[in-house]
Amino acid sequence: MNKIWISVVIAAFFEVGWVIGLKHADSVLEWGGTLIAIIISFYLMIMAGRDLAVGTVYAVFVGLGTAGTVLAETILFNVPVIPAKSALIVLLLSSVISLKMLSNQKDKTVL
């Protein structure tokens, strides 16, 4: 995994943070952390989109963020594990991995 894809993974990690922050932030400090997570998340995703196919970057970003959010709510907030939901997350992650494997770093989306 190269440096650009690592930044997409880090962006997805911050996405999980700001999604949780949007739901659970109660203080100015927590809202500030949520805002910082949003800025970092989108900055890293936009920068990755300069070197990789934008559609693939966005799909990987959202897929990892979704899976991470479901995992975080299960671990941090004791949301029950539903087998069908777990199966769909596995399907989502396998689709994201497949997209990443099929992407060619030399392809750039030009507007």
Phi and psi in radians as a Rosetta constraint file:
Dihedral C 1 N 2 CA 2 C 2 CIRCULARHARMONIC -1.542 0.35
Dihedral N 2 CA 2 C 2 N 3 CIRCULARHARMONIC 3.102 0.35
Dihedral C 2 N 3 CA 3 C 3 CIRCULARHARMONIC -1.037 0.35
Dihedral N 3 CA 3 C 3 N 4 CIRCULARHARMONIC -0.655 0.35
Dihedral C 3 N 4 CA 4 C 4 CIRCULARHARMONIC -1.186 0.35
Dihedral N 4 CA 4 C 4 N 5 CIRCULARHARMONIC -0.750 0.35
Dihedral C 4 N 5 CA 5 C 5 CIRCULARHARMONIC -1.178 0.35
Dihedral N 5 CA 5 C 5 N 6 CIRCULARHARMONIC -0.567 0.35
Dihedral C 5 N 6 CA 6 C 6 CIRCULARHARMONIC -1.106 0.35
Dihedral N 6 CA 6 C 6 N 7 CIRCULARHARMONIC -0.650 0.35
Dihedral C 6 N 7 CA 7 C 7 CIRCULARHARMONIC -1.162 0.35
Dihedral N 7 CA 7 C 7 N 8 CIRCULARHARMONIC -0.554 0.35
Dihedral C 7 N 8 CA 8 C 8 CIRCULARHARMONIC -1.166 0.35
Dihedral N 8 CA 8 C 8 N 9 CIRCULARHARMONIC -0.718 0.35
Dihedral C 8 N 9 CA 9 C 9 CIRCULARHARMONIC -1.131 0.35
Dihedral N 9 CA 9 C 9 N 10 CIRCULARHARMONIC -0.738 0.35
Dihedral C 9 N 10 CA 10 C 10 CIRCULARHARMONIC -1.130 0.35
Dihedral N 10 CA 10 C 10 N 11 CIRCULARHARMONIC -0.694 0.35
Dihedral C 10 N 11 CA 11 C 11 CIRCULARHARMONIC -1.057 0.35
Dihedral N 11 CA 11 C 11 N 12 CIRCULARHARMONIC -0.717 0.35
Dihedral C 11 N 12 CA 12 C 12 CIRCULARHARMONIC -1.147 0.35
Dihedral N 12 CA 12 C 12 N 13 CIRCULARHARMONIC -0.647 0.35
Dihedral C 12 N 13 CA 13 C 13 CIRCULARHARMONIC -1.059 0.35
Dihedral N 13 CA 13 C 13 N 14 CIRCULARHARMONIC -0.784 0.35
Dihedral C 13 N 14 CA 14 C 14 CIRCULARHARMONIC -1.187 0.35
Dihedral N 14 CA 14 C 14 N 15 CIRCULARHARMONIC -0.519 0.35
Dihedral C 14 N 15 CA 15 C 15 CIRCULARHARMONIC -1.076 0.35
Dihedral N 15 CA 15 C 15 N 16 CIRCULARHARMONIC -0.754 0.35
Dihedral C 15 N 16 CA 16 C 16 CIRCULARHARMONIC -1.013 0.35
Dihedral N 16 CA 16 C 16 N 17 CIRCULARHARMONIC -0.749 0.35
Dihedral C 16 N 17 CA 17 C 17 CIRCULARHARMONIC -1.076 0.35
Dihedral N 17 CA 17 C 17 N 18 CIRCULARHARMONIC -0.777 0.35
Dihedral C 17 N 18 CA 18 C 18 CIRCULARHARMONIC -1.326 0.35
Dihedral N 18 CA 18 C 18 N 19 CIRCULARHARMONIC -0.502 0.35
Dihedral C 18 N 19 CA 19 C 19 CIRCULARHARMONIC -1.145 0.35
Dihedral N 19 CA 19 C 19 N 20 CIRCULARHARMONIC -0.768 0.35
Dihedral C 19 N 20 CA 20 C 20 CIRCULARHARMONIC -1.116 0.35
Dihedral N 20 CA 20 C 20 N 21 CIRCULARHARMONIC -0.700 0.35
Dihedral C 20 N 21 CA 21 C 21 CIRCULARHARMONIC -1.093 0.35
Dihedral N 21 CA 21 C 21 N 22 CIRCULARHARMONIC -0.676 0.35
Dihedral C 21 N 22 CA 22 C 22 CIRCULARHARMONIC -1.074 0.35
Dihedral N 22 CA 22 C 22 N 23 CIRCULARHARMONIC -0.565 0.35
Dihedral C 22 N 23 CA 23 C 23 CIRCULARHARMONIC -1.498 0.35
Dihedral N 23 CA 23 C 23 N 24 CIRCULARHARMONIC -0.651 0.35
Dihedral C 23 N 24 CA 24 C 24 CIRCULARHARMONIC -1.959 0.35
Dihedral N 24 CA 24 C 24 N 25 CIRCULARHARMONIC -0.069 0.35
Dihedral C 24 N 25 CA 25 C 25 CIRCULARHARMONIC -1.186 0.35
Dihedral N 25 CA 25 C 25 N 26 CIRCULARHARMONIC 2.278 0.35
Dihedral C 25 N 26 CA 26 C 26 CIRCULARHARMONIC -2.142 0.35
Dihedral N 26 CA 26 C 26 N 27 CIRCULARHARMONIC -0.328 0.35
Dihedral C 26 N 27 CA 27 C 27 CIRCULARHARMONIC -2.095 0.35
Dihedral N 27 CA 27 C 27 N 28 CIRCULARHARMONIC 2.940 0.35
Dihedral C 27 N 28 CA 28 C 28 CIRCULARHARMONIC -1.064 0.35
Dihedral N 28 CA 28 C 28 N 29 CIRCULARHARMONIC -0.703 0.35
Dihedral C 28 N 29 CA 29 C 29 CIRCULARHARMONIC -1.100 0.35
Dihedral N 29 CA 29 C 29 N 30 CIRCULARHARMONIC -0.765 0.35
Dihedral C 29 N 30 CA 30 C 30 CIRCULARHARMONIC -1.146 0.35
Dihedral N 30 CA 30 C 30 N 31 CIRCULARHARMONIC -0.698 0.35
Dihedral C 30 N 31 CA 31 C 31 CIRCULARHARMONIC -1.156 0.35
Dihedral N 31 CA 31 C 31 N 32 CIRCULARHARMONIC -0.627 0.35
Dihedral C 31 N 32 CA 32 C 32 CIRCULARHARMONIC -1.103 0.35
Dihedral N 32 CA 32 C 32 N 33 CIRCULARHARMONIC -0.766 0.35
Dihedral C 32 N 33 CA 33 C 33 CIRCULARHARMONIC -1.087 0.35
Dihedral N 33 CA 33 C 33 N 34 CIRCULARHARMONIC -0.679 0.35
Dihedral C 33 N 34 CA 34 C 34 CIRCULARHARMONIC -1.103 0.35
Dihedral N 34 CA 34 C 34 N 35 CIRCULARHARMONIC -0.767 0.35
Dihedral C 34 N 35 CA 35 C 35 CIRCULARHARMONIC -1.104 0.35
Dihedral N 35 CA 35 C 35 N 36 CIRCULARHARMONIC -0.746 0.35
Dihedral C 35 N 36 CA 36 C 36 CIRCULARHARMONIC -1.092 0.35
Dihedral N 36 CA 36 C 36 N 37 CIRCULARHARMONIC -0.727 0.35
Dihedral C 36 N 37 CA 37 C 37 CIRCULARHARMONIC -1.097 0.35
Dihedral N 37 CA 37 C 37 N 38 CIRCULARHARMONIC -0.677 0.35
Dihedral C 37 N 38 CA 38 C 38 CIRCULARHARMONIC -1.091 0.35
Dihedral N 38 CA 38 C 38 N 39 CIRCULARHARMONIC -0.815 0.35
Dihedral C 38 N 39 CA 39 C 39 CIRCULARHARMONIC -1.093 0.35
Dihedral N 39 CA 39 C 39 N 40 CIRCULARHARMONIC -0.844 0.35
Dihedral C 39 N 40 CA 40 C 40 CIRCULARHARMONIC -1.093 0.35
Dihedral N 40 CA 40 C 40 N 41 CIRCULARHARMONIC -0.788 0.35
Dihedral C 40 N 41 CA 41 C 41 CIRCULARHARMONIC -1.024 0.35
Dihedral N 41 CA 41 C 41 N 42 CIRCULARHARMONIC -0.908 0.35
Dihedral C 41 N 42 CA 42 C 42 CIRCULARHARMONIC -1.252 0.35
Dihedral N 42 CA 42 C 42 N 43 CIRCULARHARMONIC -0.593 0.35
Dihedral C 42 N 43 CA 43 C 43 CIRCULARHARMONIC -1.059 0.35
Dihedral N 43 CA 43 C 43 N 44 CIRCULARHARMONIC -0.865 0.35
Dihedral C 43 N 44 CA 44 C 44 CIRCULARHARMONIC -1.098 0.35
Dihedral N 44 CA 44 C 44 N 45 CIRCULARHARMONIC -0.697 0.35
Dihedral C 44 N 45 CA 45 C 45 CIRCULARHARMONIC -1.147 0.35
Dihedral N 45 CA 45 C 45 N 46 CIRCULARHARMONIC -0.771 0.35
Dihedral C 45 N 46 CA 46 C 46 CIRCULARHARMONIC -1.118 0.35
Dihedral N 46 CA 46 C 46 N 47 CIRCULARHARMONIC -0.725 0.35
Dihedral C 46 N 47 CA 47 C 47 CIRCULARHARMONIC -1.122 0.35
Dihedral N 47 CA 47 C 47 N 48 CIRCULARHARMONIC -0.670 0.35
Dihedral C 47 N 48 CA 48 C 48 CIRCULARHARMONIC -1.157 0.35
Dihedral N 48 CA 48 C 48 N 49 CIRCULARHARMONIC -0.588 0.35
Dihedral C 48 N 49 CA 49 C 49 CIRCULARHARMONIC -1.154 0.35
Dihedral N 49 CA 49 C 49 N 50 CIRCULARHARMONIC -0.275 0.35
Dihedral C 49 N 50 CA 50 C 50 CIRCULARHARMONIC -1.269 0.35
Dihedral N 50 CA 50 C 50 N 51 CIRCULARHARMONIC -0.501 0.35
Dihedral C 50 N 51 CA 51 C 51 CIRCULARHARMONIC -1.932 0.35
Dihedral N 51 CA 51 C 51 N 52 CIRCULARHARMONIC -0.298 0.35
Dihedral C 51 N 52 CA 52 C 52 CIRCULARHARMONIC -2.113 0.35
Dihedral N 52 CA 52 C 52 N 53 CIRCULARHARMONIC 2.880 0.35
Dihedral C 52 N 53 CA 53 C 53 CIRCULARHARMONIC -1.067 0.35
Dihedral N 53 CA 53 C 53 N 54 CIRCULARHARMONIC 2.187 0.35
Dihedral C 53 N 54 CA 54 C 54 CIRCULARHARMONIC -1.041 0.35
Dihedral N 54 CA 54 C 54 N 55 CIRCULARHARMONIC -0.744 0.35
Dihedral C 54 N 55 CA 55 C 55 CIRCULARHARMONIC -1.068 0.35
Dihedral N 55 CA 55 C 55 N 56 CIRCULARHARMONIC -0.722 0.35
Dihedral C 55 N 56 CA 56 C 56 CIRCULARHARMONIC -1.190 0.35
Dihedral N 56 CA 56 C 56 N 57 CIRCULARHARMONIC -0.758 0.35
Dihedral C 56 N 57 CA 57 C 57 CIRCULARHARMONIC -1.028 0.35
Dihedral N 57 CA 57 C 57 N 58 CIRCULARHARMONIC -0.818 0.35
Dihedral C 57 N 58 CA 58 C 58 CIRCULARHARMONIC -1.129 0.35
Dihedral N 58 CA 58 C 58 N 59 CIRCULARHARMONIC -0.739 0.35
Dihedral C 58 N 59 CA 59 C 59 CIRCULARHARMONIC -1.099 0.35
Dihedral N 59 CA 59 C 59 N 60 CIRCULARHARMONIC -0.747 0.35
Dihedral C 59 N 60 CA 60 C 60 CIRCULARHARMONIC -1.166 0.35
Dihedral N 60 CA 60 C 60 N 61 CIRCULARHARMONIC -0.769 0.35
Dihedral C 60 N 61 CA 61 C 61 CIRCULARHARMONIC -1.002 0.35
Dihedral N 61 CA 61 C 61 N 62 CIRCULARHARMONIC -0.889 0.35
Dihedral C 61 N 62 CA 62 C 62 CIRCULARHARMONIC -1.212 0.35
Dihedral N 62 CA 62 C 62 N 63 CIRCULARHARMONIC -0.702 0.35
Dihedral C 62 N 63 CA 63 C 63 CIRCULARHARMONIC -1.103 0.35
Dihedral N 63 CA 63 C 63 N 64 CIRCULARHARMONIC -0.825 0.35
Dihedral C 63 N 64 CA 64 C 64 CIRCULARHARMONIC -1.160 0.35
Dihedral N 64 CA 64 C 64 N 65 CIRCULARHARMONIC -0.666 0.35
Dihedral C 64 N 65 CA 65 C 65 CIRCULARHARMONIC -1.109 0.35
Dihedral N 65 CA 65 C 65 N 66 CIRCULARHARMONIC -0.727 0.35
Dihedral C 65 N 66 CA 66 C 66 CIRCULARHARMONIC -1.129 0.35
Dihedral N 66 CA 66 C 66 N 67 CIRCULARHARMONIC -0.847 0.35
Dihedral C 66 N 67 CA 67 C 67 CIRCULARHARMONIC -1.081 0.35
Dihedral N 67 CA 67 C 67 N 68 CIRCULARHARMONIC -0.731 0.35
Dihedral C 67 N 68 CA 68 C 68 CIRCULARHARMONIC -1.131 0.35
Dihedral N 68 CA 68 C 68 N 69 CIRCULARHARMONIC -0.653 0.35
Dihedral C 68 N 69 CA 69 C 69 CIRCULARHARMONIC -1.171 0.35
Dihedral N 69 CA 69 C 69 N 70 CIRCULARHARMONIC -0.739 0.35
Dihedral C 69 N 70 CA 70 C 70 CIRCULARHARMONIC -1.108 0.35
Dihedral N 70 CA 70 C 70 N 71 CIRCULARHARMONIC -0.755 0.35
Dihedral C 70 N 71 CA 71 C 71 CIRCULARHARMONIC -1.115 0.35
Dihedral N 71 CA 71 C 71 N 72 CIRCULARHARMONIC -0.763 0.35
Dihedral C 71 N 72 CA 72 C 72 CIRCULARHARMONIC -1.115 0.35
Dihedral N 72 CA 72 C 72 N 73 CIRCULARHARMONIC -0.724 0.35
Dihedral C 72 N 73 CA 73 C 73 CIRCULARHARMONIC -1.176 0.35
Dihedral N 73 CA 73 C 73 N 74 CIRCULARHARMONIC -0.535 0.35
Dihedral C 73 N 74 CA 74 C 74 CIRCULARHARMONIC -1.219 0.35
Dihedral N 74 CA 74 C 74 N 75 CIRCULARHARMONIC -0.763 0.35
Dihedral C 74 N 75 CA 75 C 75 CIRCULARHARMONIC -1.365 0.35
Dihedral N 75 CA 75 C 75 N 76 CIRCULARHARMONIC -0.808 0.35
Dihedral C 75 N 76 CA 76 C 76 CIRCULARHARMONIC -1.501 0.35
Dihedral N 76 CA 76 C 76 N 77 CIRCULARHARMONIC -0.511 0.35
Dihedral C 76 N 77 CA 77 C 77 CIRCULARHARMONIC -2.112 0.35
Dihedral N 77 CA 77 C 77 N 78 CIRCULARHARMONIC 0.255 0.35
Dihedral C 77 N 78 CA 78 C 78 CIRCULARHARMONIC 0.915 0.35
Dihedral N 78 CA 78 C 78 N 79 CIRCULARHARMONIC 0.678 0.35
Dihedral C 78 N 79 CA 79 C 79 CIRCULARHARMONIC -1.294 0.35
Dihedral N 79 CA 79 C 79 N 80 CIRCULARHARMONIC 2.314 0.35
Dihedral C 79 N 80 CA 80 C 80 CIRCULARHARMONIC -1.110 0.35
Dihedral N 80 CA 80 C 80 N 81 CIRCULARHARMONIC 2.560 0.35
Dihedral C 80 N 81 CA 81 C 81 CIRCULARHARMONIC -1.437 0.35
Dihedral N 81 CA 81 C 81 N 82 CIRCULARHARMONIC 2.167 0.35
Dihedral C 81 N 82 CA 82 C 82 CIRCULARHARMONIC -1.897 0.35
Dihedral N 82 CA 82 C 82 N 83 CIRCULARHARMONIC 2.146 0.35
Dihedral C 82 N 83 CA 83 C 83 CIRCULARHARMONIC -0.938 0.35
Dihedral N 83 CA 83 C 83 N 84 CIRCULARHARMONIC -0.736 0.35
Dihedral C 83 N 84 CA 84 C 84 CIRCULARHARMONIC -1.118 0.35
Dihedral N 84 CA 84 C 84 N 85 CIRCULARHARMONIC -0.705 0.35
Dihedral C 84 N 85 CA 85 C 85 CIRCULARHARMONIC -1.115 0.35
Dihedral N 85 CA 85 C 85 N 86 CIRCULARHARMONIC -0.727 0.35
Dihedral C 85 N 86 CA 86 C 86 CIRCULARHARMONIC -1.112 0.35
Dihedral N 86 CA 86 C 86 N 87 CIRCULARHARMONIC -0.726 0.35
Dihedral C 86 N 87 CA 87 C 87 CIRCULARHARMONIC -1.105 0.35
Dihedral N 87 CA 87 C 87 N 88 CIRCULARHARMONIC -0.702 0.35
Dihedral C 87 N 88 CA 88 C 88 CIRCULARHARMONIC -1.190 0.35
Dihedral N 88 CA 88 C 88 N 89 CIRCULARHARMONIC -0.620 0.35
Dihedral C 88 N 89 CA 89 C 89 CIRCULARHARMONIC -1.150 0.35
Dihedral N 89 CA 89 C 89 N 90 CIRCULARHARMONIC -0.717 0.35
Dihedral C 89 N 90 CA 90 C 90 CIRCULARHARMONIC -1.071 0.35
Dihedral N 90 CA 90 C 90 N 91 CIRCULARHARMONIC -0.750 0.35
Dihedral C 90 N 91 CA 91 C 91 CIRCULARHARMONIC -1.079 0.35
Dihedral N 91 CA 91 C 91 N 92 CIRCULARHARMONIC -0.758 0.35
Dihedral C 91 N 92 CA 92 C 92 CIRCULARHARMONIC -1.059 0.35
Dihedral N 92 CA 92 C 92 N 93 CIRCULARHARMONIC -0.841 0.35
Dihedral C 92 N 93 CA 93 C 93 CIRCULARHARMONIC -1.123 0.35
Dihedral N 93 CA 93 C 93 N 94 CIRCULARHARMONIC -0.678 0.35
Dihedral C 93 N 94 CA 94 C 94 CIRCULARHARMONIC -1.173 0.35
Dihedral N 94 CA 94 C 94 N 95 CIRCULARHARMONIC -0.580 0.35
Dihedral C 94 N 95 CA 95 C 95 CIRCULARHARMONIC -1.184 0.35
Dihedral N 95 CA 95 C 95 N 96 CIRCULARHARMONIC -0.733 0.35
Dihedral C 95 N 96 CA 96 C 96 CIRCULARHARMONIC -1.106 0.35
Dihedral N 96 CA 96 C 96 N 97 CIRCULARHARMONIC -0.767 0.35
Dihedral C 96 N 97 CA 97 C 97 CIRCULARHARMONIC -1.095 0.35
Dihedral N 97 CA 97 C 97 N 98 CIRCULARHARMONIC -0.722 0.35
Dihedral C 97 N 98 CA 98 C 98 CIRCULARHARMONIC -1.098 0.35
Dihedral N 98 CA 98 C 98 N 99 CIRCULARHARMONIC -0.753 0.35
Dihedral C 98 N 99 CA 99 C 99 CIRCULARHARMONIC -1.049 0.35
Dihedral N 99 CA 99 C 99 N 100 CIRCULARHARMONIC -0.758 0.35
Dihedral C 99 N 100 CA 100 C 100 CIRCULARHARMONIC -1.104 0.35
Dihedral N 100 CA 100 C 100 N 101 CIRCULARHARMONIC -0.725 0.35
Dihedral C 100 N 101 CA 101 C 101 CIRCULARHARMONIC -1.180 0.35
Dihedral N 101 CA 101 C 101 N 102 CIRCULARHARMONIC -0.563 0.35
Dihedral C 101 N 102 CA 102 C 102 CIRCULARHARMONIC -1.466 0.35
Dihedral N 102 CA 102 C 102 N 103 CIRCULARHARMONIC -0.294 0.35
Dihedral C 102 N 103 CA 103 C 103 CIRCULARHARMONIC -1.251 0.35
Dihedral N 103 CA 103 C 103 N 104 CIRCULARHARMONIC 2.569 0.35
Dihedral C 103 N 104 CA 104 C 104 CIRCULARHARMONIC -2.007 0.35
Dihedral N 104 CA 104 C 104 N 105 CIRCULARHARMONIC 2.105 0.35
Dihedral C 104 N 105 CA 105 C 105 CIRCULARHARMONIC -1.062 0.35
Dihedral N 105 CA 105 C 105 N 106 CIRCULARHARMONIC -0.425 0.35
Dihedral C 105 N 106 CA 106 C 106 CIRCULARHARMONIC -1.370 0.35
Dihedral N 106 CA 106 C 106 N 107 CIRCULARHARMONIC -0.301 0.35
Dihedral C 106 N 107 CA 107 C 107 CIRCULARHARMONIC -1.338 0.35
Dihedral N 107 CA 107 C 107 N 108 CIRCULARHARMONIC 2.262 0.35
Dihedral C 107 N 108 CA 108 C 108 CIRCULARHARMONIC -2.157 0.35
Dihedral N 108 CA 108 C 108 N 109 CIRCULARHARMONIC 2.471 0.35
Dihedral C 108 N 109 CA 109 C 109 CIRCULARHARMONIC -1.518 0.35
Dihedral N 109 CA 109 C 109 N 110 CIRCULARHARMONIC 2.129 0.35
Dihedral C 109 N 110 CA 110 C 110 CIRCULARHARMONIC -1.985 0.35
Dihedral N 110 CA 110 C 110 N 111 CIRCULARHARMONIC 2.226 0.35
